[in-house]
Amino acid sequence: MAMVMMATALPGILLSPFMGAIVDRSNRKRVLLFADSFAGVFSLMLAAVLIFGKLEIWHVYLVAMAGSIANTLMWPAMTATTSLLVPKEQFGRANGLLQFGDAGSIILAPILAGFIFGFFGLKGLVVCDVASFVIAITMTLLCKIPQPAETHEGREAKASFWAEAGYGFKFVFARPGLVLMMSYFMLINLVQTISNTLIAPIVLTHWKPQTLGLVQSVIGVGMLVGTIIMTAWGGPRRKIYGFAIFSSVCFLGSLVMLLPLSVFSICACFLPMMLVAPMVNACSQAIWQRKTPADVQGKVFAVRRMFAWFMTPLSFALAGPLADHVFEPNHRPAKWVLDASFGLLQDEPGAGLRSMFLVSGLLTLAVTVLIFMLPRFRNVETDLPDAELKIAEDPALTPGAVPTPA
C-alpha cells in the first residue's frame, strides 16, 4: 500500500511544472480528452491482464502512476477552464460545486464497490472503472470549452518548453502574497494529513471494521454538506478571511478528542473538519483564479499543486514514527499532552494517537493566527490586481494564436 501511494504521489510532484506548460500550450479540451483517454487505456490494460489471470503487483503500480500522470495533467486544465466559464464573482460557488464530485464519491464509492464486488467480483470492478472513463470522455466531447485570450503575462511566458515549465515558479515567487498562501497550505496539509492517517488505527483499536466504514461515511456526509453550503453561498466577499476562519475550525474539531472515546466523539471530531474543507479549498482556489491570467493558469496552478502534493509522502513518512515512538509508547500519550488536557485525556490504548489530533489542531490554529498577522497574506486580495480572464475571439484557437480579422 505504501508503494501504491508513492506511485500515485511522485509523478504528480515531479511532472507538475511540465504538465502545466502543456496545458497552456495546448487546446484545453484536447488536454482533458487525452488525460482521460491515457488513464482509461491503462485501466483497460489492467482489466485485460486480470481477465486472463496474468495480474502482477507491478501492474497495479503502473496503473497508479498512469492515473497520477493523467490527474496531474487534468487538474490544472480543469481549474483553468473554470475561470473562463463563470464570472469571477461566482468563483467561490463554482469551486464549491466542483468538489461536489469528491464528496459524493467518498459516500457512494464504498457502497458501489461493495455491491459490484459482491455480484461481479474484482473483474467487475475493473470493468466499471474502464466504463467510467468512457463516460468522462463522452461528457467532455459534449462540452464547449473555451480558450483564453492572450495576455501580457502569456506573451512573457513564451519560450522553450523548459523555460515555460519554470514560468509558474517565476510568477508565484514574484508575488509574496501568493507565496505565503502556498506555504500556508503546505504546512496545513502536512499537519492535517499526519493526523488524518490515524483514523483507521484509532477506530480499529476499539471497534470492528464496519465501524470504520460508518465513520468514513460520516466524513463523506460532512464534506458533502460543506460543498452544498459553499455552492449556495459562495463564501465571504473577502475570501482570505473565510480561508483563515474555516481553517481554524479544525482546531475545534480536535478538541472533541478530549471527550471520552466513542464512535460519536470520533464522528464529531471529523465532521467539522470535513465540513469546512470544501470551503477552505474553494476560497483559496477563487483567489488564485482571480489573480492569475487565464493563459498562464495551467503553469501556475500546476506549480501550486506540486508544492501541496509534496507534503503528502512526507506526511505518511512522519505519521508512523511519530505515532509509534513519540505519542503512543506503551499506549500512552506524550506526558506533556496528558498534563495539558487537565485530566480529560485518559491513559488508555489509543490515547497517544488521539493526542496527535490535539497537537495537530493546536498547530493549525497557531499557524493560521501567525500568518494572518502578516499584511502580505491578509491583504493579498487587495494588494494584487485582478488578472485578465478573457476568452479568445475564436475558441478553436490555441493560446497565443492571433485571430483572423473578419
Number of C-alpha atoms within 10 A of each C-alpha: 7 10 12 16 15 16 20 22 22 19 20 25 23 15 18 30 28 22 27 29 28 20 28 28 20 16 20 26 21 15 21 25 18 16 23 23 18 16 21 24 15 20 25 18 15 22 22 16 13 16 15 8 9 10 14 11 8 11 17 17 18 17 22 23 23 22 23 21 24 23 21 26 28 24 21 28 29 18 18 29 21 20 26 20 16 12 12 17 12 16 24 27 23 23 25 30 22 17 23 19 12 15 24 15 15 18 20 12 13 14 14 13 15 13 13 17 15 12 10 12 13 16 16 17 20 21 17 16 15 21 15 14 21 14 12 15 18 12 11 15 14 8 9 10 20 22 27 31 25 22 19 10 17 20 13 11 23 15 11 8 14 11 13 24 25 18 25 24 17 13 18 19 13 10 14 14 21 22 18 20 21 18 16 20 21 20 17 21 18 24 23 19 20 25 23 16 14 18 17 15 12 19 21 14 11 14 12 10 13 11 15 18 16 13 22 20 20 20 23 23 19 23 29 26 18 26 32 20 19 27 24 13 13 24 24 13 11 15 22 23 17 19 24 21 17 22 24 22 19 27 23 19 22 25 20 20 24 20 14 13 19 13 16 12 17 22 19 20 23 25 23 21 24 24 25 26 20 30 30 25 18 28 28 21 19 25 23 21 23 21 18 24 25 29 31 29 27 33 30 31 24 30 28 24 20 22 17 20 20 18 22 22 19 13 19 19 13 13 20 14 12 16 22 14 11 16 22 22 15 13 16 20 26 18 12 8 17 18 12 10 14 10 11 13 21 18 15 13 17 24 22 28 27 28 26 27 27 23 17 23 24 19 18 23 20 14 16 20 14 9 17 19 10 12 11 20 19 19 15 21 19 10 13 17 11 16 15 18 23 18 18 21 15 15 16 15 17 20 25 19 12 13 13 7 5 3
